Amino acid sequence: MDIKLLVNITSRAWALPILSSLHSGIAGRQAPLLAATGASRTAFSQSMDHLIELGLMERNPGYGHPLRPEFRLTPLGKVAAAIAHRINDVSAEDDWTLLRRSWTLPVLTSIHTPSHFGDIKRKLPTITDRALSQSLKSMEARDWVCRSVDGAARPPRSIYSAVNTGGLISQATAPEVVFVGRTGPH
């Protein structure tokens, strides 16, 4: 999966929980998915439309009532759903508040190996300095990211590493993601 696609998926708060639920066998209809994810109807609908627009889900032809359609994962959606399910397996329910934020997962994926702020920015070209800084701070407060200082560098620079639950999530996503300008998995 390309990092751009991961960034797009995570731009909707409920996209990952929907994908994970579908991977675990929840039926591709609104009522069961709403119950499984806990999303509001509006947020759920926006996330579903977003997943369809990204080509990760499609209407299941010949199934469901016109007012209660059934959806299924596309081949690319199955890859994304498997990643979402692995994230769900290594995280707790209260972790999803942070995981549903737009940049949390892409940043964690980019710091699979210890990285400087500038290195993270290069891997995520559309992230702003402010968004990256806030994302790192919120994950640091949750003990998902460890910030250390490289004293040998002149001037000294911060190094960010995914740790604890953040490290587990990073391990679940990073091998599956290709960063811009790279030819193989990270």
C-alpha positions as CSV (number, residue, x, y, z in Angstrom):
1,M,0.0,0.0,0.0
2,D,1.2,3.5,-0.9
3,I,1.7,6.0,2.0
4,K,-0.6,8.4,0.2
5,L,-3.4,5.9,0.3
6,L,-2.8,5.3,4.1
7,V,-3.0,9.1,4.6
8,N,-6.2,9.3,2.7
9,I,-7.8,6.4,4.5
10,T,-7.0,7.9,7.9
11,S,-8.4,11.3,6.9
12,R,-11.8,9.9,8.0
13,A,-12.1,8.9,11.6
14,W,-14.1,5.8,11.2
15,A,-12.5,4.3,8.1
16,L,-10.1,2.1,9.9
17,P,-12.7,0.7,12.4
18,I,-15.0,0.0,9.4
19,L,-12.3,-1.8,7.5
20,S,-11.2,-3.8,10.6
21,S,-14.8,-4.8,11.3
22,L,-15.3,-6.0,7.7
23,H,-12.1,-8.0,7.9
24,S,-13.3,-9.7,11.1
25,G,-16.5,-10.9,9.4
26,I,-19.1,-8.2,10.3
27,A,-21.7,-8.0,7.5
28,G,-21.2,-5.2,5.0
29,R,-24.5,-3.4,5.9
30,Q,-25.0,-0.2,7.8
31,A,-26.7,-1.6,10.9
32,P,-24.1,-4.3,11.8
33,L,-21.2,-1.9,11.0
34,L,-22.7,0.9,13.1
35,A,-23.1,-1.4,16.0
36,A,-19.5,-2.8,15.7
37,T,-17.8,0.6,15.3
38,G,-19.9,2.9,17.5
39,A,-19.8,5.6,14.9
40,S,-22.6,8.1,14.5
41,R,-24.7,7.7,11.3
42,T,-23.4,10.9,9.7
43,A,-19.7,10.1,10.4
44,F,-20.2,6.5,9.4
45,S,-21.9,7.5,6.1
46,Q,-19.1,9.9,5.3
47,S,-16.5,7.3,6.0
48,M,-18.2,4.7,3.9
49,D,-18.5,7.2,1.0
50,H,-14.8,7.9,1.4
51,L,-13.8,4.3,1.3
52,I,-15.9,3.8,-1.8
53,E,-14.3,6.8,-3.4
54,L,-10.8,5.4,-2.6
55,G,-11.7,2.2,-4.3
56,L,-11.5,0.1,-1.1
57,M,-15.2,-0.8,-1.0
58,E,-18.0,-1.3,-3.5
59,R,-21.7,-2.1,-3.6
60,N,-22.3,-5.8,-3.6
61,P,-24.3,-6.3,-6.8
62,G,-27.4,-8.4,-6.4
63,Y,-27.4,-8.2,-2.6
64,G,-29.4,-6.0,-0.2
65,H,-32.4,-3.8,-0.5
66,P,-32.0,-0.6,-2.5
67,L,-32.5,1.4,0.7
68,R,-30.2,-1.0,2.7
69,P,-27.4,-1.9,0.4
70,E,-24.7,-4.4,1.2
71,F,-21.1,-3.5,0.6
72,R,-17.9,-5.6,0.1
73,L,-14.2,-5.0,0.0
74,T,-12.3,-4.6,-3.2
75,P,-9.0,-6.5,-3.6
76,L,-7.2,-3.3,-2.5
77,G,-9.7,-2.9,0.3
78,K,-8.9,-6.4,1.6
79,V,-5.2,-5.4,1.9
80,A,-6.2,-2.3,3.8
81,A,-8.7,-4.2,6.0
82,A,-6.0,-6.7,6.9
83,I,-3.8,-3.9,8.1
84,A,-6.6,-2.3,10.0
85,H,-7.4,-5.6,11.7
86,R,-3.7,-6.1,12.7
87,I,-3.8,-2.6,14.3
88,N,-7.0,-3.5,16.1
89,D,-5.4,-6.7,17.4
90,V,-2.4,-4.8,19.0
91,S,-4.4,-1.9,20.4
92,A,-6.9,-1.4,23.2
93,E,-10.4,0.1,22.7
94,D,-9.3,3.4,24.4
95,D,-6.4,3.6,21.9
96,W,-8.9,4.3,19.0
97,T,-9.5,7.8,20.2
98,L,-5.9,8.6,19.2
99,L,-5.8,6.2,16.2
100,R,-8.9,7.9,14.6
101,R,-6.9,11.2,14.4
102,S,-5.8,11.9,10.8
103,W,-2.0,11.8,11.2
104,T,-1.5,9.3,14.0
105,L,-1.1,6.2,11.9
106,P,0.9,7.7,9.0
107,V,3.4,9.2,11.6
108,L,3.7,5.9,13.5
109,T,4.3,4.1,10.3
110,S,7.0,6.5,9.3
111,I,8.9,6.2,12.6
112,H,9.1,2.4,12.3
113,T,12.8,3.1,12.5
114,P,14.1,6.0,14.7
115,S,13.7,9.2,12.6
116,H,14.4,12.9,12.8
117,F,11.6,15.4,12.4
118,G,12.8,16.3,8.9
119,D,13.0,12.6,7.9
120,I,9.3,12.2,8.9
121,K,8.4,15.3,6.9
122,R,10.1,13.9,3.8
123,K,8.2,10.6,4.2
124,L,4.9,12.4,4.6
125,P,5.2,15.4,2.2
126,T,1.6,16.7,2.8
127,I,1.9,17.0,6.6
128,T,2.4,20.5,8.0
129,D,5.0,21.2,10.6
130,R,2.3,22.0,13.1
131,A,0.3,18.8,12.4
132,L,3.4,16.7,12.7
133,S,4.5,18.4,16.0
134,Q,1.0,18.0,17.5
135,S,0.8,14.4,16.4
136,L,4.2,13.6,17.9
137,K,3.3,15.4,21.2
138,S,0.0,13.6,21.5
139,M,1.6,10.2,20.9
140,E,4.5,11.1,23.3
141,A,1.9,11.9,26.0
142,R,0.3,8.5,25.4
143,D,3.8,6.8,25.6
144,W,3.6,5.6,22.0
145,V,6.5,7.8,20.9
146,C,9.9,8.3,22.6
147,R,11.8,11.5,21.9
148,S,15.5,11.5,22.5
149,V,18.2,14.0,21.6
150,D,21.1,13.1,19.3
151,G,23.8,15.0,21.1
152,A,26.5,14.0,18.6
153,A,24.7,16.0,15.8
154,R,25.5,19.7,15.5
155,P,23.2,21.3,16.4
156,P,21.7,18.5,18.6
157,R,18.5,17.0,17.0
158,S,15.6,15.1,18.3
159,I,15.1,11.5,17.3
160,Y,11.6,10.0,17.5
161,S,10.9,6.3,17.9
162,A,7.7,4.3,18.1
163,V,7.5,2.4,21.5
164,N,5.0,0.4,23.5
165,T,1.6,0.2,21.8
166,G,2.9,2.7,19.2
167,G,5.7,0.4,18.4
168,L,3.3,-2.6,18.0
169,I,1.1,-0.5,15.7
170,S,4.1,0.6,13.7
171,Q,5.3,-3.0,13.3
172,A,1.8,-3.9,12.0
173,T,1.7,-1.2,9.4
174,A,5.3,-0.3,8.3
175,P,6.1,-3.6,6.4
176,E,3.0,-3.1,4.3
177,V,3.5,0.6,3.3
178,V,5.6,2.0,0.5
179,F,6.8,5.5,1.0
180,V,7.0,8.1,-1.8
181,G,10.1,7.8,-3.9
182,R,10.8,4.3,-2.7
183,T,10.6,1.1,-4.8
184,G,9.9,-1.4,-2.1
185,P,8.2,-1.8,1.3
186,H,9.6,0.2,4.1
